[in-house]
Amino acid sequence: MTTTLTSDDAVRFGPGDVDPGAGYGYPGELAATLIAENALQEKIRALAAAVAADHDSEQPPLLVCVLKGAVMFVTDFARAMPIPCELEFMAVSSYGSATSSSGVVRILKDLDRDITGRRVVIVEDIIDSGLTLSWLLKNLASRGPAAIDVVALLRKPEAVKVEVEVRYIGFDIPTDFVVGYGLDFAERYRDLPFVGLLGEHMYR
């Protein structure tokens, strides 16, 4: 199910080509498109079908969205689910530098309900180091759910520091600086409907 992409798969543009960010207010800021909107939506439908096919509880799966990055993903994912599902939201903050996580986490917004006996599906936009996700899995497991699965739209295998069991992964991607579809740089670019590579001149 997982599609592996490399930097060579990114669609770069030059003089005379359409700037993928220009139509969204980001002219000259992106270097390439890595995953187009239609490819994202096709993968999300496949992930939703897989999660639903594995569901064997009378209660709907409880989708736990990790704010803010996964909001776009969880919205489309829930609508693509062929079975009922319920939504919950968590916000966590990792201590560390601006570009890397230390794995020390605090909860900014906790779940609004008890998850005892429920099948919980953590919905993540991207797995980078895996440190925060590892902490989150342990935290939620201590609350007595029947099962916990993880569905991640993106993963950077080369950046993983802690191996975390992730049952459903959409794309394995390179370590390039990606933005769009919930992913941000300084709170910008989340609104793009595709995943792009941010131009180096924007962050160096």
N, C-alpha and C positions, 0 to 999 in steps of 0.2 A: 504493500500500500504506500510505503514511503518513497517519494521521488527524490533522488539525489541530484543536486544542482552544484555546478562549479562556477567560478568567476567567468568562465568562457561562455556560460549560458546566458549571461546578462546581455540585453540588447542595448548596445551603446549607440549614441547618436552624434552626428557631426554637423558641420555647417550645411544648412539647407534641410536638415531633418527636423521633424516635429519634436519640440522639447516636451517631454512627458509631464513636467511639472508646471509648464506655463499656464495651462488651462485651469489650474487650481491655485494660482497666485504665487507659485514658486519658480519663476523663470530663472534659468541659468544656475539652479541650485542642485539639480540631480545629475548624476553621471550616466545612469542607465536604468532600465527597467529589468528587474530580476524575475518577478512573477506577475504576469498580467492579470487583470481583474477576472477574466473568464476562466483562467487556470485556477485561480484561488477558489472561485465558487464551485467549480467542478470537484476539486479536492475536498472542499467542505461537505458537499453532498455525500461523497464516498465515506468520509469520516463519520458523519452522522448515521449513515446506514450501518456501518460496522458497529458503532456503539449500541444502536438499537437492536441489532441482531444478537448481540451478546447479553442483552438484558433479560433476566429471568425472574424478576421480582414483580409482585402485584402492584407495588407502589412505583410511581414514575421515578426515573433517575433524577437525582438532584445535581444540577449543574452549578458548580462553584466557580464563578468568574473572579480572576485575580485582577483587580483594578490597577492602573487604568488601561494598560495596553491591550487586554483581552476583550474589551467591550465590543469592538467591531466584530471580532470573531465569534463571541458567544451569541450575539444577536442573530447573525446569519446561521450559525450552527443550530440554534434552537429552532429556527424556522425550517431548517432542512430535516429535522428529526421526524421520522415517520411514525413516532409514538409520542404520547404526552411526556412532557418533562417539566421540571420546576427549576426556578433560578434563585441563586443566592450570590451574594457579593462579599468579597473580602478585600481589604487594602492592607498591604504590609510594606514596611520600610526596611531596607537592608543597610546596615552601617558599612561604610567603606568609602573608596574614592568615587569620583564622579563617573568613572568608566568601568569600575569593577566592584563586585560584591564581596564582603567579608564573610557572609553566611550568618552574621549576627542579625537577628530579625526582631522587629517589634510590630505588633498588630495595631494598625491605625483604625481599621473598621473590622469588626468581627461579624460572624454569621448572626442572623436574626432568629435562628431556630435550632432546636435540638436535632442532631443528625444520627442519634442512636438507631441502629437497625436499618439505616438507609444505604442504598448504593450511591456513593458520592463520585461524581466525575469532575475532577479539577480541570478547568478549561484555561490553558495557557497560550499566550500569543507566541512566546519564544523561550526556548531553553538555552541558556548561555552557559554559565558555570555549573548550574544545577544546585548550587548551594542553598538558595532561597527555597526552591521546590522541595529539596530534601527535608528542610526544616518544616515546611508546610505539611508534608505528608506525615511526618511524625506527630505534629500537633493535632491534625485531624484524626489520625488513627487512635489517639488517646481518648477520643470522644465516643467511641463505641459504634462506628458505622458497620454495616454488614460487609461492605467492600469499598475500596477506593481505587479508582482508575484515573489515569491522566490522559487527556487528549491535548496535544500540542500542535499548533499549526506549523511552527518552525523549530528547528534545532540546529545548533552549531556544534557538530561533533568534536571539532578540533579545540573548542573552548571549554569543553566539559571537564570540571575538576572533581566532581562527585558523581559516581554512576547512580542513576536513578531509573527505576523500572518505569518505562513509559509505554503503555500498551498501544497507543494510537499516535502516530506522527505523520504530519502531512508532507513536509519537505525537510530534508537535510540540506543546509546551505553553507556556503563558505563563511569565513570570518570577516568579510567585508562589512562596512557600516551600512546597515539596512534601515530604511524608514518606510512609513506608509502602512495603511491598514492597521492602525492602532499603535504602531511603533513610532517613537518620536526622537527628536533631538532638541533639547531645551523646550519641550512641549509643542514643537512644530511638527508638521507632516502627518500627524495621526489621521487626518481627514482624507488622505489620498486613498483611492479605492484599489490600489495595486501596491506591490512591494518593490521599492526602488533602491538603488545605491546612491547614497549621499555623496556629492562631490567633495573631494578632499579639501578644497579651498573653503568649505563651509565649517570645518571643525579643526583644521590644523593651524 
